[in-house]
Amino acid sequence: MTFCGRFECAMALTKQKRLAQARRLRRAQTPAEARLWPGLRDRRLQNHKFARQYSIGPFTVDFLCREANLVVEVDGATHSTDSEIAYDERRTAYLKSRGFRVVRVLNDDIYRHFDDVMDMILLALEGKVPEVQ
């Protein structure tokens, strides 16, 4: 039997919960995320590797390119109320404090302007797109 102190056990449990949540989110991705993922997976965007539904601290981001420290968040109608906007701002501040750059794309843009969204993400990877403030 393996012994762990309270802190180590709590951290292991938290990590397991975050991993389980990320797995649930990958299985239940939104239609916009499902549309974007084939363009990002398997290094299809200029050989940049992306992960989806990746846990960073207390948050799970939609897409992450670790080598570029770039987070891509897909925003739909659930990001429009004052409380949702405030939550997104706290989340972005946390991610930025950890050295990540954050770009947001709208569901509608993914459906209507997919190639433009992919170009914008590529420009963000190259540091040519301003990040979310």
LOMISE-520245 format. One record per residue (C-alpha): x, y, z. Coordinates in nm, 3 decimals, padded with zeros to 5 digits, always signed. Layout:
X/Y/Z
...
***
This chain:
+00.000/+00.000/+00.000
+00.125/+00.345/-00.089
+00.117/+00.614/+00.174
+00.070/+00.977/+00.091
+00.032/+01.279/+00.311
-00.285/+01.485/+00.314
-00.149/+01.740/+00.069
-00.020/+01.479/-00.176
-00.347/+01.283/-00.161
-00.551/+01.600/-00.211
-00.338/+01.701/-00.509
-00.365/+01.354/-00.663
-00.743/+01.358/-00.617
-00.769/+01.706/-00.768
-00.556/+01.598/-01.064
-00.777/+01.292/-01.117
-01.090/+01.509/-01.109
-00.943/+01.754/-01.362
-00.842/+01.468/-01.590
-01.188/+01.313/-01.567
-01.346/+01.651/-01.644
-01.120/+01.702/-01.947
-01.213/+01.356/-02.076
-01.585/+01.434/-02.033
-01.543/+01.762/-02.220
-01.357/+01.590/-02.505
-01.645/+01.344/-02.544
-01.906/+01.620/-02.522
-01.736/+01.887/-02.731
-01.949/+02.160/-02.882
-02.027/+02.150/-03.255
-01.794/+02.448/-03.311
-01.508/+02.272/-03.127
-01.578/+01.958/-03.332
-01.554/+02.169/-03.649
-01.225/+02.333/-03.544
-01.047/+02.025/-03.405
-00.980/+01.849/-03.741
-00.794/+02.161/-03.856
-00.573/+02.163/-03.547
-00.512/+01.796/-03.469
-00.223/+01.582/-03.592
-00.002/+01.888/-03.648
-00.218/+01.995/-03.944
-00.163/+02.366/-03.883
+00.194/+02.430/-03.993
+00.318/+02.137/-03.781
+00.199/+02.291/-03.452
+00.078/+02.034/-03.200
-00.249/+02.109/-03.022
-00.421/+01.938/-02.733
-00.791/+01.979/-02.668
-00.971/+02.022/-02.338
-00.644/+02.060/-02.150
-00.636/+02.136/-01.776
-00.433/+02.435/-01.664
-00.467/+02.492/-01.292
-00.835/+02.510/-01.202
-00.942/+02.565/-01.565
-00.985/+02.348/-01.872
-00.903/+02.529/-02.195
-01.056/+02.438/-02.530
-00.730/+02.405/-02.725
-00.365/+02.447/-02.627
-00.045/+02.463/-02.827
+00.208/+02.397/-02.552
+00.514/+02.476/-02.762
+00.380/+02.828/-02.828
+00.199/+02.871/-02.493
-00.112/+02.960/-02.693
-00.465/+02.893/-02.570
-00.749/+02.901/-02.822
-01.092/+02.949/-02.664
-01.409/+02.891/-02.864
-01.686/+03.126/-02.752
-02.053/+03.080/-02.815
-02.367/+03.240/-02.679
-02.275/+03.135/-02.324
-02.007/+03.404/-02.306
-02.234/+03.708/-02.322
-02.376/+03.784/-01.977
-02.195/+04.008/-01.730
-02.113/+03.715/-01.500
-01.985/+03.501/-01.789
-01.773/+03.788/-01.919
-01.631/+03.842/-01.569
-01.553/+03.469/-01.540
-01.376/+03.474/-01.879
-01.174/+03.777/-01.768
-01.064/+03.604/-01.445
-00.977/+03.292/-01.640
-00.777/+03.487/-01.899
-00.592/+03.677/-01.624
-00.501/+03.347/-01.458
-00.378/+03.194/-01.785
-00.175/+03.506/-01.869
-00.022/+03.501/-01.520
+00.102/+03.150/-01.602
+00.266/+03.268/-01.925
-00.004/+03.169/-02.174
-00.136/+03.386/-02.455
-00.510/+03.362/-02.513
-00.706/+03.410/-02.835
-01.080/+03.374/-02.866
-01.280/+03.271/-03.169
-01.655/+03.286/-03.205
-01.866/+02.985/-03.297
-02.018/+03.181/-03.584
-01.674/+03.261/-03.728
-01.579/+02.893/-03.719
-01.890/+02.808/-03.922
-01.883/+03.100/-04.163
-01.514/+03.191/-04.193
-01.324/+02.873/-04.110
-01.020/+02.951/-04.326
-00.994/+03.299/-04.175
-01.008/+03.150/-03.824
-00.728/+02.908/-03.912
-00.521/+03.195/-04.056
-00.580/+03.400/-03.739
-00.468/+03.110/-03.518
-00.156/+03.067/-03.732
-00.080/+03.439/-03.699
-00.132/+03.411/-03.322
+00.115/+03.122/-03.312
+00.364/+03.351/-03.485
+00.293/+03.628/-03.233
+00.130/+03.851/-03.492
-00.218/+03.873/-03.336
-00.286/+04.071/-03.022
-00.400/+03.852/-02.739
-00.714/+03.897/-02.535
-00.680/+04.168/-02.271
***
